[in-house]
Amino acid sequence: MVHLSKRALKTIKYLGIIVNPKAGEGKAANEKIEALAIEKFRYCDVIRSNPVGRKGTLLIAANLASNVDVIMVIGGDGTMSDVAYSLFISGASTPILGIGAGSTNAGPLITAKAKEIDQLDPHKLFIQEVGAIIAFRNGEQKGLGFNDIVFGDTILTTVKGKVMQVNAAEFMKGNKIPAPPSRAGTIRSNVSIERKGKTKLIHKGEFGQMFASPLEQRYLGKGLAGGTSLAAALGLPAGIAITSEPLLNYSIRQEEFLEMEPIVTTTASFREGDEVVVRGLKDGACLNIDGNPLAILETDDEVRLRYIPCAARVLKKL
């Protein structure tokens, strides 16, 4: 199991706030969440911001970091990840206070979910350093994955109050079009790990989806999680899973899923200094980082993944 360092939190005097108006149930709901959260920190000087899109969030977060003690982020895993990535590339050490208001709130950057704000005590928080996986496409740095990095052609989002699967490429154009996932791997696909000058082949050929994630305590003792259970127990910080069928599929019915089984999952672990190398994916497969579709891939693209042990500082409840 990976032990993450914890530090005491000093008094918060200046509080920055970033809200994603499109996360979860939308602008009106998130403004109510913001008002409730600010009330908890009414003794602070508050600096609000209204970023537009991912580029706006990246820019504002970096500028905000130098003027505040803590940045409160109201949104989903993707919004948290964008803010943390901005702080990472700018070298800022400002802690994040994440209020989960998105379609999914599963990542380690979440301090409290929106429905838990009433129990949030600003005087009972500590700083925890968390690790992440950094992704490169053809040598270009794309983002940090604190929850997971997924290779597939759909993403999860909220449509009319319901979490559903939509086409990733269309989502990047601003359209939410429901779609089932298709296989991301082809006969040309190759996944390997480069470690200490040697290359270890993990998978070759077709597959459904691929996931990469920092390993957490939740994997311990759960044999159903496969090799990741033992990897977490041994203190390995990150792992990948390659599935024979697409697993992120909220549109499938029970009978269809039962017909699809058995599903085969190949797992492998990696640590700081290793590189996971992914090649030969299907044209149109998407690099999704913490729910953000960041790049539509072509079959000749190469994606590399590395583990960063202290990629962000996040506030957690005592």
N, C-alpha and C positions, 0 to 999 in steps of 0.2 A: 504494500500500500504506500502511496506517495504522501509524505507528511508535508503539509504546507505551513509556512511560517505565519505566525499571528503577532500583531503588534497592537498596543493600546492606541486609542484614538484621542487626539488632542481636541480641545474645544473648537467647535465649528463656529467661526465668525462670519465668513463669507461663503454663501451657498450658491452655486451655479445650477441652473435647471435647463435641461433639454427634454422636450416633449415631442414624440412622434405622433402627429395628429391622425395618422392613418392606421396606427397600430390597433389591433383588437377591434373594439366596437366603435372606434372612430373619434373624431375631434371633440364632440360634446362630452362623451364619457370620460375622455382623457383629461379634459379641462377640470372636471369634477374631482378626478383623482389627484390632479395637481394641487387644487385648492385644499384638499384634505391633508396632503403631504406637507404643504407649506405651513399649515396651521401647527403641525408638529414641530416645526423649526422657526416659529414666529420670533424668536430672539435673534435670528440671523439676519444679516443684510443679504437680500436675495437679488441675484442677477439672472434675469430670464433671457431666453433666446428662442428663436423660431426658425430653425434650419429648414431648408427645402431640399428634400432628396438626400441621397447618400453623400454626394459631394459637399453639400451644405453642412451636413452633420460632421464630416471629417474636418472641415475648415473651422467651424465654430467651436468644436470641442477643443482643438489645439489652442485656439486663442483664449478660450474661457479658462483653461487650466492654469494659466499664469496669474489669474486674478482672483481665484477662489480657493477655499480649503478643501471642498468636496464638490463633485458634480453629481447631482441627482438626475437620473435618466428614467423617464417614464415611457415605456414601450415594450417591445418583445425582445427575444434573444438577439435578433438581427440588429436592432438599434443599439443594444448594449455592446455588442461586438464591434460595431462601427466606431462608437465612442472610445472603447478600449484600444482599438487599432490606431486611431488618431493619436491618442496619448502615447502609445508605444513608439510610433515612428517619429514623434516629436521629442521623445525623451522625457516627457512629463511623468511625475510620480503621483499626481493627484488621484486620490481614491474615488471610486465610483459607488454611488448609492443607487442600486437598481430597483425600481418599482415595476414589477411585472404586469404589463397591461396588454400583452400581445396574444396572438393566436396560440402560441405555445410558450411556456415559461419554464424551461427545463435546464437552462444553463447555470453555471456557477457564478455568474455576474449578478444574479438576482439576490437582492437583500431581503425583499419581502414582496409577495404578490399584492395586487391592488386591494383585494378583500381583507388583507392582513394589516392595513395601515393603522387601524385602531390600536393594534398591539405593538406598534413600532415605538420604541423608546430611544430617542437620540442620545441619551446618556448611557445606554447599554449596548454600545456597538464597538467592535474591534476591527482592525484592518487585517485582511488576509491576502497574501500573495497567491495568485493562481496561475497555473500553466496553461498553455494553448498550443495549437498546431498552426504553423505558418505555411501558407501555400504559395507556390510560384507557378505561373504558366509561361512556358518558354523563357524562363529566366526572369520574368517580370513578377514582382511581389504583388499579390492580390488581396490578402487579408489574413486575419487570425480567427481560428475556430476554437472557441472555448467549450461549446457543447458538442458539435459534430461538423464534419465536412462530408458532403454527400455528392456522389457522382450519379446523376439521373437526369431526366428531362422534365420533371415536375417539381413543384414546391407546395408546401402547405400555407394557406392563407385563410382569412376570414371573409366570407361572402354572405351578406345579409344575415350576419350574426351566427353563421355556421362555418365551422372549420372544414375546408375541403381542398382537394388536389387541383392545381391549375397548371397549365402549360408554362414552363419557366421562361422560354424565349418570348412569349407574348406578354408575360408579366413584366419583363424588362422594358417592354414598349408601353407599359401602362395599362394593359388589358388583362382582366381576370377571366380566363376561359377554362372551365372545368375540363380535365383530361386525365385519363388513367396513365400510369407510367409504363414505359416500354423498356426493354433491356438496354443497358448502357454499354455493355461489353460486346465485342465482336470477336471473330476468329483471329484477328490481329492483335487483340488486347494482351498486354504484358504488364504484370505488376511485380516489382522486385524491391528489395531493400539493400541499399549500399551501406556496408558496415566495415570500418577499419580496412578499407582498400579492397574488400571483397564484395561480390554481388550475389545475393541469395534470391532465387526465383520463388515467388509466392504463388502466383497464378498465371496461367497462360490460356487464352481462349475466351469464349463467351461467358458472360455472367449477367445477373439481373441488375444489382446495384452494388456500389462500394461505399463503405463508411469508414471514416477515421475519427477517432475521438480520444481525448485524454481519459485515462482510466480513473475510476472513482471507487469509493468504499462500497457503493451499492453492488459492485460485482463480486465482492468477497463472499465465498461460501456458496455461491449460486452456480452449481455445476451446469445448469441449463444455459449459462452464458458461455459455455465452452472454454476455450483457452484463455479468454479474458479473465475468468475467475482466478485461475492460478497466476496469471501475469500480474494482476492487482495485488495478490497476496505476496508476491515476490518483490513488490515495489517498483515494477516497471511502469513508466508514466503514461504510455500511450499505446494505442493499438489500432489495427484495421480489421474490418470484416468484409468479406466478399461473398455475396449471396447468389444462389443459383437463380432466384426469381426476384423481381422488384418487391421490396417489403413495405416501402412507404406508399401505401395505396388505400386511401380512405374511401374509395368508391367501390371496392370489392365487397361482395357478400360472403357470408359464411360458407355456403355451399361451393362457391367458386374457389375459395381459399382451400377448402378441404380437398378439392379435386387437384389443386396445384401441388399439394404436398406429395412426397416429402421434399422439404427445402434443405439444401446443403449449404452450410456456411463455413468458409475457410477463414481462420483468424491468424493473425501474426502480431507480435509486439515490436515496438521500437522505442528508443530512448534518445536523449540528447547526443548529438553527434552522428546519428543515423539519418539516412534520407530514404524515404519511400518514393519510388519512381513509377509513374503510371503513364502508359503509352497505348496508342491504338484504340481509343474509345470511339464509339459511334458518332458520326457527324451529327451535331445537334444536342449531344449530351451536354449537361450543364454542370459547372463547378458551383455548388451551393455551399456557402459558409454561414453557419448558424442561421439558416433559413433565408439568407440573402443570395439570390442568383447573381453571380458576379462575372461569369464568362461562359459564353456558348462555345463549346469546343469543336475542333475539327479532328479528324482521325490522325493527322500528323502531329498534333500538339503533344507536348510533354508537360506533365504536372509533377512537381516535386513537393514533398511534405517534410517538414522538420519540426521537432518538438522544442518549444521554448519554455523553460521551467518557471520563470517569473515574468509573465507577460503582462500582468495587470494587478492592481491593488483594488480590492473590493471590500465594502463594509458588510459585516455579518453581525447577526444578533447574538448576544451572550446567552 
